[in-house]
Amino acid sequence: MSEAAANSSGGGTVEYIQHHLTNLCVGSGCETGGFMSWHIDTIVISALLGALIVFTGMRVTRNMATDVPGGFQNFVESILEFVQGSVKDSFPGENKLIAPLALTIFVWVWLMNFMDLIPVDLLPLIAGWFGIHYLKAVPTTDLNTTLAMALTVFILTIFYNIKVKGLGGYLKMFLFHPFGKFAVPANIVMTAIEEVAKPLSLGLRLFGNMFAGELVFMLIALLGGAAAIGAGLLIWFPLQVVLDVAWLIFHILVITLQAFIFMVLTIVYLGMAHTTDH
């Protein structure tokens, strides 16, 4: 239970939630949410987590044992085998980029999601000691992050569609799928909607689940904050602890599942780009 949550009861609940949902932003578009705005907390935390992946990979590779691997090496190798199995099951053909891309997506998204398990007031409190008044610690609760990753996957699917099918073959997919050559206008509309829906659903699914999870943690924190100034502390505080632990355990499954879904859909979409069915 945090001091911020305790102070938020009695009219400050909305302010408390809005404060935690506000990014550390610089640029001319921060007030209006315009294009020329930079969410510094999202960029820095995402970059640090990405650097952690690179550092860990280099460390494991440098200290790799071939005879009796240690526990952490076994853990890393189990993740590699899991991702390789997912690629083999979902991706037709062969492409040396897919497995490293899938591994990067799974681990990076999981780490960004994992930030949601840190107590909701802890990092903003520490940031406040250094004069930083806003800090949104979970990059995947920022729509810019999830849509940027989804857009990257979308660009890759277009690239491989053209590379595998050729520009003419890719355009034929818009002209003759799904209703055949006698319904070209409808085909163009339907295929365009289908293609645009892929990155949108990919990004919005991850954002929606993580944003909802973040709100639940805030509401649980507010429950403890209300109890701190009331006579029901002995009742509400244990209830908050039970709810927090229960949601924490459940949310571990959620963050892992969301990382897995993002990875699998990426593999599937790129696999579809490598087929010539249309």
C-alpha positions, 0 to 999 in steps of 0.5 A: 500500500502506498502513500500516493494511494492513501492520499488518493481517496476522497476525491483524488482517485481519478487524479491518481489513476490519470497520473499513473497513466500519463507518460513522461513526454517531451515535444510540441505535441505532448499537450494535444497528443500530436505526432511531435511528442516523445514518450521518454519513459517508454523509449528508455525502459524499452531500450534498457530491456532490449540492452538487457537481452543483448547483454544476457545473450552475450554473457550466456554465449561467452560462458556456455558449457558443453559438458554440464550446463548450469541452471541459467544456461538450461533455462535459456536453452529451454526458451530457445527450444520452445521458440524453435518448436513454435517456428517449426509448427507455424512457419512453412519453408525456411527463413533464417530471420524468423527464429531470431525475430520470434525469440526477440519478440517473445523475450522483449515483449515478456520483459516489457510486460513483466514491468507490470508486476513491479509495485505500481507506485514504486518506480514513480516514487523513485523517479519523483526523488529525481524530479521526474513527476511522471513515469509510466513503467510498462512500455506495452501499456503505451499504444505507441509501443504495441502499434510500432512493433505491429507495424514492423511486423506488417512491413516485413509481411509486405516485404516477404509477400513481394519477395516471394510472390513478386510484385505482380503476384502480390497485387493479384492477391488484392485483385482476385482474392477472395471472390475470384476475378469477377469481383475485383472491387470487392476483392480489393476492399476485402483484402485491404481490410484483411491486411490492415486488420492484422497489425491493428489486431496485433497491436491492440490486443497486447495493449488492451490486455496490458492496459487492463491489467495495469488498471486492476493493480491501480484499483487494488492499490486504491483499495488499500489507500482507502483502508489506510484512513478508515476504521476498516484497516484490519479488514481491508488491508488483508483483503488487498494483500490477498487480491494483490497476490492472486492477481499477481499470480494470474497476471504472470500467466497473462503476460506470458500468454500475451508475449506468446500470442504476439510471437505466434501471430508474427510467425503465422503472418510471415508464414502466410507471406511465404506461401503462394496459395493466392 
